[in-house]
Amino acid sequence: MKKEKKRLCILVLNHWSEIMGGSPYESKILIETLNKTEQYEIFYITRRCVDGYPTEGYSLVKISHGDGKRRFGEFVDAGKLLKILRDLKPHIIYQLVAGAYTGIAAYYCKHNDCNMVWRVQHDRDVSPPGWNFSRIPFCNYIDNKILDYGIKNANKIVAQSEVQNELLNKYYDRKATAIIPNFHPNPKEDINKTLPIKIAWVANLKEWKRPEIFIELARDLQTFEDVEFIMCGRPMKKNFAELKPKIDATKNLTYLGECSQDQVNKLLADSHIFVNTSRDEGFPHTYMQSWMRKTPVISLDVNPDGIFDKGNLGYFAQGSYEQMRDHVIELIKNHELRNEIGASAQEYAFANFSADAQVKRLVEIFES
């Protein structure tokens, strides 16, 4: 007799059809990997998705319209989300990113026979803000209090790094069930490092990603021949009007706009260097995507768990723009060093970030 599949609900604010950020992309990889096992009936529950988006190997469940979150908060979805969960009767809820959905899922699991697994996606997820009523709107305050409940009552917590585990212990007196880094499938596209030298930057153009620093880098290195700077990411209304004239005025810089993951992977496979200028992150997917495609990473401020000290992966600039610029220049000039770092980085990434291996660890947590 064929064994009945367990019902797994993946609960994320956004679906990749609407916004291709880190958590939707990790969820996409997870679903594709789990579908090989035929172990679960999978439901992707979300607030924002493209209506009628085609699905394969999972069901897409929309909670409500996406605009309410900006005005009121995630907590307004509590009734609808709880009804969806009661109807689906999941055995496991895997919830990504910190928010009121974390607490709502934990509440459901506490009162039903269901395993709640929360995935930390960013260091800020486990670094609570100070309660300053003049700064934090009341609805945001409610969301954060429900999040606190979720972190304290989730059955299991999966962190990306030791730093996140330390923050979790410091602020919530909990320890992660496991530390599982982000994961990525092995590349399918050809890796083609032909001239000109391509230096890539990939992220949605959010303020804390600091795209203006990459624009400044391209401008500072305009005298280098056969070097092309390429930006890829969704423009944000808040700052794009200010960024666009700077992009247009930088002749060695190309902005591709928002790209699909296939386009991002192709860009990184063709690029010689990847640059990260974010103020902070969890563990960027773009690191693994680059390393698996033999592309060294140069990071201005983000070095999760000292990853750049563990292998020949690129450079950590320790917050110094000058160091970051000098490392870029070094790799532009030194073809052999680029190739050496690229080969070493790919080997390290295959050994440590393989989707099949890391999802297997995650399944063990689902089932324990």
N, C-alpha and C positions, 0 to 999 in steps of 0.2 A: 504494500500500500504506500502511495506517495505521501511523504511527510508534508503536513500543512505548513505553509510559509508563515513566519511571524510578521506582524504588521509593524513597520518602522515609519515613524513620522519624522521628517527632517524639517525643522522649524527655523526659518530665516526671514528677516524683514523683507529682503529683495530676492527676486529670481533673476537669473542671468539674462533672461530675455528683456528685462527692464534696465538693470544696471549690472555690468560685469565687474564687480568688485572682488575682493579676496574671498569672502565667505561664500558668495554664490558660486565662484569658480571651484573652490574646494568641494562644495556640495555636488557640483556637476561631476567632478572626478570621482568622488565617492560613489555616486549612483552608477556611473559607468563601470567602476571596479566591482561593486557589489552585484551588479546584474550578471556578471560572469559566474557567480556562485549559485544563482537561482535560490537564494536562501530567504529572501525577504520580499514581502509585498510593500512597496515603497510609496509613501505619500509626501509630496513636497508642499508644505503649508507656508503661505507667504502673503504679505500685504500687497506687494507691487509685482506685477507680471503683465506681459502682453496677453490680452484676452485672446483665446483661441490658439495660443502657441502650441505647436505640435509636440507631443511627448513620446518617449520610447522607454519602456521599462519602469515607468513610474506614473503616478497620477498627480496632477497639479491642482492644488486647492487654494483658492483665493479667499482671504479672510474678509476684506472690505476694500473700499477705495483708498488709494494711497495718500490723498491730500490731508486727511485728518491728523496724521502723525505730526505734521509740521505745526498744526495749530493747537492740538490738545495733548498728544502723547500716545504711546502704545497702549496704556492702560484702558483706553476707551474701547479697545477690541476684546476686552476680557470675556464678556458674555458670548460674543460670536465665536471666539477661539475655543472657549470651554465647550460650547455646543458641538463644534466640529470634532473635538477630541472625544467627547462622549459618544458621538455617532460612529467614529472610526474605531474606537476601543483599541488603541495601539498597545503593543507589548513594550515598545521602546520609543522614547522621544529623544532625538538628538538635536539640541538647540545651539545655534551658533550666534555669537555676538552678545554683548551685554545690553540688557534693556528689560522693560516690563514683561516681555514674552518669556524671559528666563524665569521670573517669579510665577507667572501664570502656569507655565508648564510644570514647574516644581509643585505648585498647589494641586494640579490635577493628579500628578503621580503620587503625591502623599496620600490622596484619598481614593486611589484606584490601584489596581495591580499592574503597575507600569514602571519601567526603569527609566529614570531621567538622567541623561548624560549631557552635561554642559561643556561646550568647547570654547575656551578662551581664545579670542582672535587678536587681541591687542593688549599691550601693557596697561593701557588706560582702563580696560575692562575690569581690572582688579586694583585700580587706584582711585578710590572714591573721592568725589569733590567735596570741598567744605560747604556746609549748608549756610549759604549767604543769601537771604531772601531778597536782598536788593539786586542780586546778580542772577539768581536761578529762578525762572518762572515757577509758579506753584505746580503746574502740570508736570514740569520736568522733575520737580521734587517728588511728586507721587511716583513717577516712573522709577526714580532712583531708589525709593523705599521698597518698591515691589522687587526691583533687582536685588537689593540686599537680602530680601527673603529668599529669592531664588538661589543665590550663591550659598546661603546658609543651609538650604534644604534640598538642593540637588543631590540625587543619589551618588553620582560620580562626576568628577570634574577632570577634564583633559586640558592640560596647558601645552603651550608650544615651546616653552623654555624654562630653565631654572629660575630666571629672573621673575617670570610670571608666578612660579610656584612660591618664591620668597614673598612677593607682594600679596599673594593669596593668604599666606600664613600670617603675614604682618597685620593685614587689615581685617581678615575674616576668621582667623584662627583655624584655617583649614589647610590641608595639603592636597595636591593634585593626586588623583588616582594613578595617573600616568602622565609622562611628558612625551608627547608625540609631535614631532615637527610637522610643518606642512609637507604635503607630498605632491608628486607630479608624475604623470606617465612618461615613459621614455619617448624621445622625439620620433616623429614619423617623417618629418620633412628633411630634405637634404641640407647639410651644413656647408655653406659656400662663402668663404672669407676672401672674396676678391676685392680689388681696389675699386673705388676709393675706400679708405678706412672709414668705417661707419661707427659713430658713437651714439648710443641709443639711450633714451629716457622714456620710461613707460609708467604712467599713472593717470588717474583722473586729476584734473588741474585744480585740486583743492589747495587751500591756503597752506596747510601744514605739510603738503608735499613739496612746497617751495620751488615751483617751476621757474621762477625768476632767476634762481641761482644757476640753473642749467643754461638759460638764455645768456646770462652774464659769462659763463664759461665759453660758450660758442663765440661770443663777441670777442673775448680775450684771445682766442686762438684762431682768429680769422686769417692770420698771415700764413698758416700751415696749408700747403697745397695737398690735394688729393685726400682731404679730410672733410667728412660730411657729418653734421649733427642732426639727429632725427628725434622729434618728440611725437609721442602717441598717447592719446588719452581724451576723455570726455571734457569739453570746455564747461566751466562752471560760471553761472550768471554773475556771481559775486565779484569775480576778479578778471574775467576774460577780456572785458573791454579795456582794461589797463594793460593786459599782457599782449594782446594782438598787435598793437603798433610796434612793440619791442621785437616780437617775432618777425614781423614783416621787414623791419629795418636790419635784421641780422641775416646777411646774404648766404652764409654757410649753414643756415638752420632751416630745416624743413619740418613743418607741423602737419601731421597726417590726420588730425582729428581723432574721433573715437574709432577704435579698431576692434575687430573680432579677435577671439583668442587665437584662431588660426593665423590671422594677420600678425598678431604680436609674436607668436612662435616663429613665423617666417622671418620677421624683422630681426629677432634675436639670433636666429640661425645664420643670418647674413652679416650680423654686426660683429665688430672686433672688440668693443668695450661697452659695458653697461654702467651707467652712472645713476646712483640713488642720492637724492638731495633731501629726503624727508627729515622732518624734525625728530620724529619718533615713529616706531612701527611695532608690530608683533614680530612675525618672521615673514618677510616679504616673499610672495610666490615668485616674483620676478627674479629673485636670487637663484632659485632652483631652475627656473626656466632658462636663465642665462647659462648657468654652469653646465646643465645637461647638453647645451649646444656649444660648448667650448668657448664661452664668452666670459672673460674676466670681469669681475664686478669691482667698481670703486665706489665706496660709500662714504658720504660726508659725516653722518652722525649715527647710523644704525649698525650695530655690531652685536646681534642677539647672542647671548651666552659666549661672547668672545669668539664667534665662528671664524673670523679672519685669522685668529691665532692657531686654529686647529688644522689648517691645510693651506696649500698653495692655491688660493682662490681669487686673489686680487688684493685690494688694499683698503684699509680703514683709515680715513684721514683725521680721525680724532677731533672732528668739529672744525678743522682748519680748512678754509677755502683754498689757501695757498698750497697746502699739502695735497688736496684733492686735484688741483690744477696741475701740480708738478707730477703726480702719479699718472695723470692722463697723458701729459707730454711724454713721459718716459715710455709708456706703452705705445704711443703713436710712433716713436722713433725706433723702438726695439722689437722688430718682427719676431725674432727667436724667443724672446721673453714672453711675448703675447701667446705664442703657440704653446710654450711650455706651461704657462699658467692655465690656458684653456684646456689642455689635455689633462692636467692634474685636477682641475675643477670638475670636469666631466666624470672622471673616475670616482671622486669623492661624492658627487651628487648621486650617481648610480648606486653607490654603496649605502647611502644614508637617507635618501629621500624617495626611493621607489614607491610608487602608489600601491602596488600589490603587497609589499611587505608592511607598510605602515597601516593600510586598511585592515590587514589581517590582525594587527595589534588592536585596532579599534573594535573589530568584531569580538575579540576576546573580552573587551570591556562591556560591550553590549550584552554579552551572554553570561557574564559573571554575576 
